[in-house]
Amino acid sequence: MKNQDVCSVNIVHHDVVNKVKEILPNDKLLSDLADFFKTFGDATRIKIISALLESELCVCDLSNVINSSQSAVSHQLRTLRQARLVKHRKEGKTVYYSLDDDHIKEIMKQGLVHISHK
């Protein structure tokens, strides 16, 4: 059985390779992008982001919506804040969380479109 992911002939198309190398983002940027997408790799964080797509919520509300402990939600919110996916504001003793910007909505929307596509 042949491996379809390996070239059957060893010919490098230098013109295309050089063009791609010139426009490829640098390693640091690609590493940062990989870390950004890793943040989406947790079901609890995806639930939190999905809830925040609908409304600004405090930790108590979020834990109730996603059926998880406040401690677990707080831990995941810290990760989401560090990745600049969510922001917070304080009102008295209550801290409210929301999505950092509209890019997050678009990323979630495109992700859902992609996995729903047949």
SULDAJO-V912018 format. One record per residue. N is the residue number from 1. PHI is phi in radians with two decimals (999 if undefined). OMEGA is omega as a letter, one per 30 degrees, with the letter a starting at -180 (* if undefined). NEAR is the number of other C-alpha atoms within 10 Angstrom. Layout:
# SULDAJO-V912018
N/PHI/OMEGA/NEAR
N/PHI/OMEGA/NEAR
This chain:
# SULDAJO-V912018
1/999/a/3
2/-1.47/l/6
3/-1.48/a/7
4/-1.29/a/7
5/-1.59/l/6
6/-2.09/l/8
7/-1.15/l/8
8/-1.45/l/9
9/-2.19/a/6
10/-1.78/l/7
11/-2.08/l/7
12/-1.71/l/8
13/-1.59/a/8
14/-1.01/a/9
15/-1.08/l/8
16/-1.21/l/10
17/-1.01/a/10
18/-1.13/l/11
19/-1.09/a/10
20/-1.14/l/11
21/-1.02/a/10
22/-1.16/a/10
23/-1.76/l/8
24/-1.12/l/11
25/-1.03/a/11
26/-1.19/a/10
27/-1.03/a/9
28/-1.11/l/9
29/-1.11/l/11
30/-1.15/l/12
31/-1.13/l/12
32/-1.09/l/12
33/-1.14/l/11
34/-1.07/l/11
35/-1.10/l/13
36/-1.01/a/15
37/-1.25/l/11
38/-1.05/l/11
39/-1.05/l/17
40/-1.38/a/18
41/-1.49/l/11
42/-2.31/a/10
43/-1.08/l/10
44/-1.15/l/17
45/-1.13/l/19
46/-1.13/l/16
47/-1.10/l/16
48/-1.08/l/24
49/-1.06/l/24
50/-1.08/l/17
51/-1.12/a/18
52/-1.27/l/19
53/-1.10/a/15
54/-1.58/a/10
55/-2.91/l/13
56/-1.20/a/16
57/-2.47/l/19
58/-1.56/a/19
59/-1.03/a/20
60/-1.04/l/17
61/-1.15/l/14
62/-1.05/a/23
63/-1.11/l/18
64/-1.25/a/12
65/-1.10/a/13
66/-1.69/l/15
67/1.01/a/12
68/-2.45/a/13
69/-1.20/l/14
70/-1.07/l/16
71/-1.09/l/12
72/-1.12/l/12
73/-1.13/l/21
74/-1.04/l/16
75/-1.05/a/12
76/-1.21/l/18
77/-1.11/l/22
78/-1.04/l/13
79/-1.09/a/15
80/-1.16/l/22
81/-1.17/a/15
82/-1.08/l/12
83/-1.49/a/17
84/1.06/l/14
85/-1.65/l/21
86/-2.24/l/20
87/-2.25/a/17
88/-2.40/l/16
89/-2.48/a/12
90/-1.82/l/10
91/-2.30/a/8
92/1.15/l/6
93/-1.65/a/6
94/-1.71/l/12
95/-1.90/l/13
96/-1.82/a/18
97/-2.00/l/22
98/-2.59/l/20
99/-1.18/a/24
100/-1.13/l/17
101/-2.85/a/12
102/-1.22/l/10
103/-1.05/a/11
104/-1.11/l/17
105/-1.02/a/17
106/-1.16/l/11
107/-1.09/l/12
108/-1.11/a/16
109/-1.05/a/12
110/-1.14/l/12
111/-1.07/l/12
112/-1.15/l/11
113/-1.06/a/11
114/-1.09/a/10
115/-1.28/l/8
116/-1.50/a/8
117/-1.26/l/7
118/-1.91/*/5
